[in-house]
Amino acid sequence: MNITVRYFAAIKDITGIDSEVINMAESEDIKKLKSLLYTKYPLAKRYFEHSQTAVNYEYCDSGKLRENDEVSFILPVSGG
């Protein structure tokens, strides 16, 4: 199945892209996607670990992924 992954802030800077399509086996979950991304982008691992995850624009930390889901990794921000 194909999952669109969107990156922001430091993760976007490290990966050099703002989104990509990842092909995964059917019935995989967010945890498996993160594991795959840790391997693909080891310098971004600490940012992935501290980011919020949204699937199809809804925040969630776990759950199964489906074909054509959009997963975003959003880092905490501060204002001033």
Backbone torsions as a table, in degrees:
resi	resn	phi	psi	omega
1	MET	NA	152.6	-179.9
2	ASN	-103.7	131.2	179.2
3	ILE	-121.7	129.3	174.2
4	THR	-88.2	127.2	-179.2
5	VAL	-114.2	130.0	179.5
6	ARG	-113.4	138.0	-177.8
7	TYR	-118.5	147.6	179.3
8	PHE	-135.4	160.2	172.7
9	ALA	53.3	-130.9	-175.1
10	ALA	-61.3	-33.7	178.9
11	ILE	-64.7	-41.7	177.3
12	LYS	-62.2	-41.6	179.1
13	ASP	-63.2	-42.1	-177.9
14	ILE	-71.6	-43.6	-178.4
15	THR	-75.0	-26.6	-178.6
16	GLY	80.1	8.2	-179.8
17	ILE	-140.3	157.9	177.7
18	ASP	-99.0	-15.5	176.0
19	SER	-161.8	161.1	175.0
20	GLU	-159.7	161.2	175.9
21	VAL	-102.3	125.6	179.5
22	ILE	-109.1	131.1	176.4
23	ASN	-94.3	124.4	-179.0
24	MET	-129.6	161.6	175.0
25	ALA	-67.7	153.7	176.9
26	GLU	-57.6	148.0	175.1
27	SER	66.0	23.2	173.8
28	GLU	-79.6	165.8	-177.2
29	ASP	-123.1	179.3	-178.6
30	ILE	-61.2	-39.7	179.6
31	LYS	-58.8	-43.0	179.3
32	LYS	-66.9	-39.3	177.6
33	LEU	-62.5	-45.4	178.1
34	LYS	-60.1	-42.4	178.5
35	SER	-59.4	-43.6	178.1
36	LEU	-62.3	-42.1	-179.1
37	LEU	-70.8	-33.1	175.1
38	TYR	-59.1	-41.2	-179.6
39	THR	-71.3	-41.9	-177.3
40	LYS	-71.0	-36.7	-177.1
41	TYR	-129.5	71.3	-175.3
42	PRO	-60.1	-30.6	179.4
43	LEU	-70.4	-18.8	-179.8
44	ALA	-95.8	-2.0	-173.9
45	LYS	-53.3	-46.9	-177.4
46	ARG	-64.0	-30.4	178.0
47	TYR	-74.2	-40.8	175.0
48	PHE	-58.8	-41.1	-177.7
49	GLU	-64.7	-26.7	-177.8
50	HIS	-104.9	7.3	-178.5
51	SER	-92.9	158.5	170.2
52	GLN	-86.6	144.9	178.8
53	THR	-109.9	132.9	175.4
54	ALA	-124.4	134.9	175.4
55	VAL	-115.8	120.0	-177.7
56	ASN	52.2	45.5	174.3
57	TYR	71.6	14.8	176.0
58	GLU	-122.4	128.3	-179.5
59	TYR	-65.3	136.4	174.8
60	CYS	-161.8	151.9	-179.3
61	ASP	-105.4	-14.3	-177.9
62	SER	-152.4	171.2	177.4
63	GLY	130.1	158.9	179.1
64	LYS	-73.4	148.0	175.5
65	LEU	-102.0	153.1	179.4
66	ARG	-125.1	161.4	177.4
67	GLU	-48.7	133.4	176.8
68	ASN	68.4	14.6	172.5
69	ASP	-64.1	153.3	174.4
70	GLU	-115.1	120.1	-178.3
71	VAL	-112.2	127.5	178.9
72	SER	-116.5	140.6	175.0
73	PHE	-110.8	113.5	-171.7
74	ILE	-117.7	120.2	-179.7
75	LEU	-81.2	153.1	176.0
76	PRO	-63.2	149.0	178.6
77	VAL	-126.5	157.3	174.2
78	SER	-127.9	152.3	-179.1
79	GLY	-116.3	177.0	179.5
80	GLY	-165.1	NA	NA
